[in-house]
Amino acid sequence: ILKGLGMEVNNIDVVEDEDVLRFSIDCGDNYGIVVGRRGETLDSIQYLLRLVVNKNSDEYKRVSVNVGTYREKREGTLQNVAKKIADKVKKYGRRETLEPMNPYERRIIHNALSNWDNIATESTGTGAKRAIVIKYTGTEGSRGVKNVNSLPKGKPQKNKRFNKKEVVGDPDSFYAAHHQEETEEVKNDF
């Protein structure tokens, strides 16, 4: 497979644990082709290898394929994104749906936030569109922001930050204004 991708492989280490077969591939510094967009090529190679390993076997073995330190770096990135979004969910009290992820990446997000107070995660959707929803589970008054529902509603006032008029205290306009900016920040982190 790697030769078909035009890669020169320096070394492949194989470690067999009780129920996991781990492949660590050393391609030097040029392993972007093997990883692919967000690890999709690497996941596909892992899937094919898992099929070959388990084809004529009575015992199922999990297969893990890593190139360089990609899996470790990706795990760190996902944990940081999870924490940033959980902070935002706590601050504004609104749920956030992350982009669709494979089961391995969803598990990282669930584990990263499993011990957070007032934060819950759940997977939603099916197949390749399965994603994680991070939601606030605390009481309304315990968020870090003022209760926007208790702000006086009235005539539109100029919002200096976004240079547009909005009704003060309208929770939907409050959320939309803050959500758009922070969503762009999180997207840039990927």
Salt bridges, closest charged atoms under 4 A:
GLU16 OE2 - LYS61 NZ 3.17
ASP17 OD2 - ARG22 NE 3.10
GLU40 OE2 - ARG37 NH1 3.19
ASP43 OD1 - ARG71 NH1 2.99
GLU96 OE2 - LYS88 NZ 3.26
GLU96 OE2 - HIS179 ND1 2.95
GLU99 OE2 - ARG38 NH1 2.90
GLU105 OE2 - ARG74 NE 2.85
GLU122 OE1 - LYS135 NZ 2.97
GLU181 OE1 - ARG161 NH2 2.36
ASP189 OD2 - LYS84 NZ 2.57
